Amino acid sequence: MAGKLGQWAFIIGVAIAILIGLFASKLSGDTQGWLILLLVVLGLIVGLLNVSEKESTPFLVAAVALLLTGTAGDTLAIIPAVCSYLSGVVKAIAVFVAPAAIVVALKAIKSLASD
């Protein structure tokens, strides 16, 4: 059951991140705030339920790559016509991945400390 919840949290999180990125300019501030909060909660669920100990290193490497890309979203501005959409999607995915990365990193540190 927990595995299914984690899978659905991941799918829904990515879908919401894409929607926020594509339609950020059309969303009200309150709506966008609630959706971002939902992304954070879904990211926490993914970090807790989806990433096993053996998957933690590849996940954290991928998360770092996504987070760096998200913070460097302005570099995507050189791509004509899709720059604002692509940048928005990448930044929203970074918001989704960050809490999951924090949880997985803390789980990895706990595992290292207990060995």
Secondary structure as UniProt FT lines:
FT   HELIX           2..23
FT   HELIX           24..26
FT   HELIX           29..49
FT   TURN            53..55
FT   HELIX           56..71
FT   HELIX           73..78
FT   TURN            80..82
FT   HELIX           83..114
//
